[in-house]
Amino acid sequence: MSCRPHLPVASAAVLLLAFSLAPPASAAESGGSILETYGLGQVRVPADGADLTASTQGKGDTAAAAAAESAARMEKVVAALDTFDDALGSRETTSYSVSEDWRYNEKTESDEKIGYQASNSLRLKVTDLSRLGALLDAILSAGANDVSSPTFTTSRQREVRDEALEAAFAAARHDAEVLARAAGRPLGPIAQMSTSSISTGPWAFAEEITVSGKAAGTYVESPEVEVSTRVAVRWRLLDGPSGE
């Protein structure tokens, strides 16, 4: 997997709140008007983990038969996963269900019961992405008939979010300084500040089946995880010239 340096990306949108001869109480009490700016911080880092769900389904004339088929498939999936213990952080059962199986009959224009269906799901936390493709192939070959798309993660989530917050605040402050200077007013202290996370997700993911004299295999491109945060900052504008 390539290991490119991560780069914070910041951008901002700004809004200057208009005030009349009778400013809002909060502004009047502070002795000045209010300027509000927004900053967006984005940091991308190489993913070092992935979460996914592997499920097995079974069908049968009875609930027991459907459950037995699903269980037999899952037993083989678990056996295949045993060979990937060094690449897995954890695995746990997330759901199990057995229900009646219904199908729409076009002739009678009604639903009819055709048997039972059972499902068993495992959540997997992959910690070695270099083995993710082989792991997917193994569990599919073992009998998993429903595998979710991997959600890529970083073990540096908290650290990366801190960097995104710093970039977002820097963008908001930059715009506040530019606007205050343009208005000819000194930029005062912060009156209020808030933040929110926008998204955390894979920046790039590719999957393909390759055949070149060997069995088909799943190829996973080295992805990046993007962490984005937004800050909103309300600044006090002081009276008097900006000093520039």
For each residue, the residues with C-beta under 8 A, 3 or more apart:
1: 46 129 130 222
2: 46 222
3: 46
4: 46 224
5:
6: 43 44 45 46 160 163
7: 43 44
8: 41 42 43 163 164 166 167
9: 41 42 43 44 167
10: 39 40 41 42 167 168 170 171
11: 39 40 171
12: 37 38 39 40 168 171 172 174 175
13: 37 38 40
14: 36 37 38 175 176 179
15: 36 37 38
16: 35 36 179 183
17: 33 34 35 36
18:
19: 23 24 27 33 34
20: 23
21:
22: 28
23: 19 20 27 28 33
24: 19 27 28 34
25: 28 29
26: 29 30 34 191
27: 19 23 24 30 32 33 34 236
28: 22 23 24 25 31
29: 25 26
30: 26 27 34 188 191 236
31: 28 236 238 239
32: 27 185 188 236 237 238 239
33: 17 19 23 27 236 237
34: 17 19 24 26 27 30 191 234 235 236 237
35: 16 17 176 179 180 187 234 235 236 237
36: 14 15 16 17 232 233 234 235
37: 12 13 14 15 172 173 175 176 179 232 233 235
38: 12 13 14 15 172 175 230 231 232 233
39: 10 11 12 167 168 169 170 171 172 173 175 230 231 233
40: 10 11 12 13 168 171 198 228 229 230
41: 8 9 10 163 164 165 166 167 168 169 170 171 228 229 230 231
42: 8 9 10 164 167 226 227 228
43: 6 7 8 9 160 161 163 164 167 226 227 228
44: 6 7 9 203 224 225 226 227
45: 6 154 156 160 224 225 227
46: 1 2 3 4 6 154 222 223 224 225
47: 50 129 152 153 154 202 222 223 224 225
48: 127 129 153 154 155 156
49: 89 125 126 127 129 152 153 154 155
50: 47 125 126 129 132 150 151 152 153
51: 123 124 125 126 150 151 153
52: 123 124 126 147 148 149 150 151
53: 94 121 122 123 124 147 148
54: 77 121 122 124 139 144 146 147 148
55: 119 120 121 122 144 145 146 147
56: 70 71 73 74 77 119 120 143 144 145 146
57: 70 73 117 118 119 145 146
58: 65 66 67 68 69 70 71 72 73 117 118 119
59: 66 69 101 115 116 117 118
60: 63 64 65 66 67 68 69 115 116 118
61: 65 115 116
62: 65 66 115 116
63: 60 66 67 98 116 118
64: 60 67 68
65: 58 60 61 62 68 69 116
66: 58 59 60 62 63 69 70 98 101 115 116 117 118
67: 58 60 63 64 70 71 98 116 118
68: 58 60 64 65 71 72
69: 58 59 60 65 66 72 73 118
70: 56 57 58 66 67 73 74 118 119 120
71: 56 58 67 68 74 75 118 120
72: 58 68 69 75 76 143
73: 56 57 58 69 70 76 77 142 143 144 145
74: 56 70 71 77 78 120 122 143
75: 71 72 78 79
76: 72 73 79 80 142 143
77: 54 56 73 74 80 81 122 139 142 143 144
78: 74 75 81 82 122
79: 75 76 82 142
80: 76 77 83 84 138 139 141 142
81: 77 78 84 85 88 91 122 124 135 138 139
82: 78 79 85
83: 80 138
84: 80 81 87 88 131 134 135 138
85: 81 82 88
86: 128
87: 84 126 127 128 131 132 135
88: 81 84 85 91 124 125 126 127
89: 49 125 126 127
90: 123 124 125
91: 81 88 122 123 124 125
92: 122 123
93: 96 120 121 122 123
94: 53 121 122 123
95: 119 120 121
96: 93 118 119 120 121
97: 118 119
98: 63 66 67 116 117 118 119
99: 116 117 118
100: 113 115 116 117
101: 59 66 113 114 115 116 117
102: 111 112 113 114
103: 111 112 114
104: 110 111 112
105: 108 109 110 111 112
106: 109
107:
108: 105 112
109: 105 106
110: 104 105
111: 102 103 104 105
112: 102 103 104 105 108
113: 100 101 102
114: 101 102 103
115: 59 60 61 62 66 100 101
116: 59 60 61 62 63 65 66 67 98 99 100 101
117: 57 58 59 66 98 99 100 101
118: 57 58 59 60 63 66 67 69 70 71 96 97 98 99
119: 55 56 57 58 70 95 96 97 98 146
120: 55 56 70 71 74 93 95 96
121: 53 54 55 93 94 95 96 146
122: 53 54 55 74 77 78 81 91 92 93 94
123: 51 52 53 90 91 92 93 94
124: 51 52 53 54 81 88 90 91 135
125: 49 50 51 88 89 90 91
126: 49 50 51 52 87 88 89 129 131 132 135 150
127: 48 49 87 88 89
128: 86 87 131 132
129: 1 47 48 49 50 126 132 152 220 222
130: 1
131: 84 87 126 128 134 135
132: 50 87 126 128 129 135 136 150 220
133: 136 137 217 218 219 220
134: 84 131 137 138 217 218
135: 81 84 87 124 126 131 132 138 139
136: 132 133 139 140 147 218 220
137: 133 134 140 141 216 217 218
138: 80 81 83 84 134 135 141 142
139: 54 77 80 81 135 136 142 143 144 147
140: 136 137 144 147
141: 80 137 138
142: 73 76 77 79 80 138 139
143: 56 72 73 74 76 77 139
144: 54 55 56 73 77 139 140 147
145: 55 56 57 73
146: 54 55 56 57 119 121
147: 52 53 54 55 136 139 140 144
148: 52 53 54 151
149: 52 205
150: 50 51 52 126 132 202 205 220
151: 50 51 52 148 201 202
152: 47 49 50 129 201 202 205 223 225
153: 47 48 49 50 51 157 225
154: 45 46 47 48 49 157 160 225 227
155: 48 49
156: 45 48 159 160
157: 153 154 160 161 200 227
158: 161 162
159: 156 162 163
160: 6 43 45 154 156 157 163 164 225 227
161: 43 157 158 164 165 197 227 229
162: 158 159 165 166
163: 6 8 41 43 159 160 166 167
164: 8 41 42 43 160 161 167 168 227 228 229
165: 41 161 162 168 169 195 229 231
166: 8 41 162 163 169 170
167: 8 9 10 39 41 42 43 163 164 170 171
168: 10 12 39 40 41 164 165 171 172 195 229 230 231
169: 39 41 165 166 172 173 231 233
170: 10 39 41 166 167 173 174
171: 10 11 12 39 40 41 167 168 174 175
172: 12 37 38 39 168 169 175 176 231 232 233
173: 37 39 169 170 176 177 233
174: 12 170 171 177 178
175: 12 14 37 38 39 171 172 178 179
176: 14 35 37 172 173 179 180 187 233 235
177: 173 174 180 181 187
178: 174 175 181 182
179: 14 16 35 37 175 176 182 183
180: 35 176 177 183 185 186 187 235 237 242
181: 177 178 184 242 244
182: 178 179
183: 16 179 180 237 242
184: 181 241 242
185: 32 180 237 238 239 240 241 242
186: 180 237 238 239 240 241 242 243
187: 35 176 177 180 235 237 238 242
188: 30 32 235 236 237 238
189: 235 236
190: 193 233 234 235 236
191: 26 30 34 234 235 236
192: 233 234
193: 190 231 232 233 234
194: 231 232
195: 165 168 229 230 231 232
196: 229 230
197: 161 200 227 228 229 230
198: 40 228 229 230
199: 226 228
200: 157 197 225 226 227 228
201: 151 152 225 226
202: 47 150 151 152 205 223 224 225 226
203: 44 223 224 225 226
204: 221 222 223 224
205: 149 150 152 202 220 221 223
206: 219 220 221
207: 218 219 220 221
208: 218 219
209: 216 217 218 219
210: 216 217 219
211: 214 215 216
212:
213:
214: 211 217
215: 211
216: 137 209 210 211
217: 133 134 137 209 210 214
218: 133 134 136 137 207 208 209
219: 133 206 207 208 209 210
220: 129 132 133 136 150 205 206 207 223
221: 204 205 206 207
222: 1 2 46 47 129 204
223: 46 47 152 202 203 204 205 220
224: 4 44 45 46 47 202 203 204
225: 44 45 46 47 152 153 154 160 200 201 202 203
226: 42 43 44 199 200 201 202 203
227: 42 43 44 45 154 157 160 161 164 197 200
228: 40 41 42 43 164 197 198 199 200
229: 40 41 161 164 165 168 195 196 197 198
230: 38 39 40 41 168 195 196 197 198
231: 38 39 41 165 168 169 172 193 194 195
232: 36 37 38 172 193 194 195
233: 36 37 38 39 169 172 173 176 190 192 193
234: 34 35 36 190 191 192 193
235: 34 35 36 37 176 180 187 188 189 190 191
236: 27 30 31 32 33 34 35 188 189 190 191
237: 32 33 34 35 180 183 185 186 187 188
238: 31 32 185 186 187 188
239: 31 32 185 186
240: 185 186
241: 184 185 186
242: 180 181 183 184 185 186 187
243: 186
244: 181
